[in-house]
Amino acid sequence: MLLRVASSSRRHDRWILQRASGGRFDGGAAAVTAPDTARRRRVSAWLTRYPRATPVAIFLLIAAITILGIFAIEWGEGETASADLRSRANNIASGLERRSDASSAYLRAGAALLASVDRVEPASFRRFVSELRLDSDFRGAEGIGWGMIVRRGGEGAFGELMLAENNIAVGVRPAIAAPQSFAVPVTIIEPDSTANRNALGFDMYSDPVRRAAMDQAARTLRPVASSKVMLVRGDNSETTNAGFLIYMPVFEASPGRPRLRGYIFSPFDAQDFLASALEVQGAESLAVKLYSGSSPSAPLLASINSAEDGRKRVVQRVNVGGQEWRLEVSSRDSRMLSGLSMLTLIFGALVAGLLMVVVRMLTRQAQDDERRLAQFEEQASIRNSLTRELNHRVKNSLASVLSIIALTRRRSKTLDEFADGLDGRIRALSATHDLLTQSDWGTTPVRAVVETELRPYANASDHEIVLNGPEISLAPNDALSLGLATHELATNAAKYGALSQAGGTVSVSWELVGEGKARIVWKESGGPPVPEQRGRGFGTDLIERVVANELKTPVELDFPPDGVRCVLQVLVREHGEFAIRAGK
């Protein structure tokens, strides 16, 4: 009734706690945390199942994410760099076209002026050039020149003119050859430099590249740039630079069909012409090539930083003197990762390494926890087995004690006799228990059990005790039964048999017989004759009933006249069955 009241009170308290917490109790918290616990167990199982693969997989995952991030950064920066490169290429192309257009405008103005005079004089031409006040837009030009038409047969008059006006004895070179009907020698060129003086008298019309540009300019009546030519530089005519010329035709201002008088032109050093357009574009980070044509086979006119191949390239069309040229602009940036990509790579490597170390530590901790859990489970299993074994042993011992008490009480006539008999038998059990305790309740040798029970009689000199047999070990129950039987036989021998008088001998021998059995023989000799008529004593009942029942084999107990003979058969079980108790 009290238990029921207490249980009802606990249920009432639980109901009050639920009401106070809004209907929730610890069970709800356990239900909430159960998925988290299961998830942690799954993670721990992965860590312990794959102790090496899991950290490596985490490292590879972070590395893959880092690589994807670097790829995205590089792609974005590449797109930005491409857009910037296109913008700079447009700016360079615009600069080249602006310089070309400015030169063409000067040539148009010069053609209009020269067409209005009857004769082009060096002094007036120089004044015209000086008044142009050429600024930076004319950067790259070697100057402005005039080339008159000299028809075949007029070479001598041209030489006289050059001597009279320029005080230079030059003629038309090379000589006019068929089928060429006229020549366009350099007549005047400003500024008056050594390089320009060396060009006087050179027949520009004799060169197919220059001739094509001049013919096109005459047909279209507009400035036209030539393709790639080699310009003579300095006193040495072998020193040449790649360049081009822009020609503008000059016609006589006469009624009817105009007659071509010559060409006003401007030579350009291609390298200087390209460099002038790169001054504001950051040429140190660009590789630029200019081709005098739009086809892939067009000759390279000029290049800057072309020795280094860029990783990005933009092709731009440029209109120079009415001709479409190709401009290639490449980035000279190195192929190394950008700063942000390097930072991402370093950060990703650090995170991946740190996570790998952390996961490795967690893996080791999970493995340690699993080992401890296995040890705890093993210890719990052993503890449970030992508890069951102890419970069984205690029950067996108590049953043996109860049997001994019952038999001793029935056979005792006085209280002292009952106390003495019970004391001796309990001591026998205690002595065997001591042996089992010393062996941690493992197997106990037969010799040790017999010696323990016969030790009180071994020191006497008037009788003899002989023990003989191989090394045989018994299970704890069997050892207790053998000890109890030996105690009864020894007590009987000390009262009535071979140990009760001088000259008596007790022989105990044992051997293995059959499969897993030990045969133990107790034999007395040299004692008083055993009477034929005798009462059935407690020892006989104890051996034939209790011991035989414990050993699960019959006991042969004989009483021949020369001495008591007892044969016991004990099962010798496998050593492995007692491994837990033996601690092995």
URDACOR-V289693 format. One record per backbone hydrogen bond with DSSP energy under -0.5 kcal/mol. CO is the residue of the C=O (numbers start at 0). NH is the residue of the N-H. Records with the same first field share a line. If there is no record, write none. Layout:
CO=NH ; NH
This chain:
0=4
1=5
2=6
3=7
4=8
5=9
6=10
7=11
8=12
9=13
10=14
11=15
12=16
13=17
14=18
15=19
16=20
17=22
18=21
24=27 ; 28
25=29
26=30
27=31
28=32
29=33
30=34
31=35
32=36
33=37
34=38
35=39
36=40
37=41
38=42
39=43
40=44
41=45
42=46
43=47
44=48
45=49
47=50
49=53
51=55
52=56
53=57
54=58
55=59
56=60
57=61
58=62
59=63
60=64
61=65
62=66
63=67
64=68
65=69
66=70
67=71
68=72
69=73
70=74
71=75
72=76
73=77
74=78
75=79
76=80
77=81
78=82
79=83
80=84
81=85
82=86
83=87
84=88
85=89
86=90
87=91
88=92
89=93
90=94
91=95
92=96
93=97
94=98
95=99
96=100
97=101
98=102
99=103
100=104
101=105
102=106
103=107
104=108
105=109
106=110
107=111
108=112
109=113
110=114
111=115
112=115
113=116
114=252
118=120
120=124
121=125
122=126
123=127
124=128
125=129
126=130
127=131
128=131 ; 132
129=132
134=137
135=138
137=140
139=268
143=189
144=264
145=186 ; 187
146=262
147=184
148=150
149=182
150=153
153=157
154=158
155=159
156=160
157=161
158=162
159=163
160=164
161=165 ; 167
162=166
167=169
172=202
176=179
180=151
182=149
183=203
184=186
185=200
187=145
189=143
190=192
192=196
193=197
194=198
195=198 ; 199
196=199
198=201
200=172
201=185 ; 203
202=205
203=206
205=207
206=210
207=211
208=212
209=213
210=214
211=215
212=216
213=217
214=218
215=219
216=220 ; 221
223=246
228=230 ; 242
230=240
234=236
235=238
237=239
238=232
240=230
241=269 ; 270
242=228
243=267
244=225 ; 246
245=265
246=223
247=263
249=260 ; 261
251=253
258=251
260=148
261=249
262=146 ; 264
263=247
264=144
265=245
266=141 ; 142
267=243 ; 269
268=272
269=273
270=274
271=275
272=276
273=276 ; 277
274=277 ; 278
275=278
277=280 ; 282
281=284
282=285
284=331
286=329
287=303
288=327
289=300 ; 301
290=292 ; 325
292=325
294=297
298=291
301=289
303=287
304=307
306=308
311=330
313=315 ; 328
315=326
317=319 ; 324
318=320
319=322
320=224
322=319 ; 324
324=317
325=290
326=315 ; 328
327=288
328=313
329=286
330=310
337=341
338=342
339=343
340=344
341=345
342=346
343=347
344=348
345=349
346=350
347=351
348=352
349=353
350=354
351=355
352=356
353=357
354=358
355=359
356=360
357=361
358=362
359=363
360=364
361=365
362=366
363=367
364=368
365=369
366=370
367=371
368=372
369=373
370=374
371=375
372=376
373=377
374=378
375=379
376=380
377=381
378=382
379=383
380=384
381=385
382=386
383=387
384=388
385=389
386=390
387=391
388=392
389=393
390=394
391=395
392=396
393=397
394=398
395=399
396=400
397=401
398=402
399=403
400=404
401=405
402=406
403=407
404=408
405=409
406=410
407=411
413=417
414=418
415=419
416=420
417=421
418=422
419=423
420=424
421=425
422=426
423=427
424=428
425=429
426=430
427=431
428=432
429=433
430=434
431=435
432=436
433=437
434=438
435=440
436=439
438=441
443=473
444=448
445=449
446=450
447=451
448=452
449=453
450=454
453=456 ; 457
454=457 ; 458
461=502 ; 503
463=505
465=507
467=509
469=471
471=445
473=443
474=478
475=479
476=480
477=481
478=482
479=483
480=484
481=485
482=486
483=487
484=488
485=489
486=490
487=491
488=492
489=493
490=494
491=495 ; 496
492=498 ; 499
496=499
497=500
500=503
503=463
504=506 ; 524
505=465
506=522
507=467
508=520
509=469
510=518
512=516
513=515
515=571
516=512
517=519 ; 569
518=510
519=567
520=508 ; 522
521=565
522=506
524=504
528=530
531=533
534=536
536=540
537=541
538=542
539=543
540=544 ; 545
541=546
542=547
544=548
545=549
546=550
547=551 ; 552
554=556
555=557 ; 566
557=564
559=562
560=529
561=526
562=559
563=523
564=557
565=521
566=555
567=519
569=517
570=572
573=576
574=577
575=578
577=581
578=582 ; 583
579=582
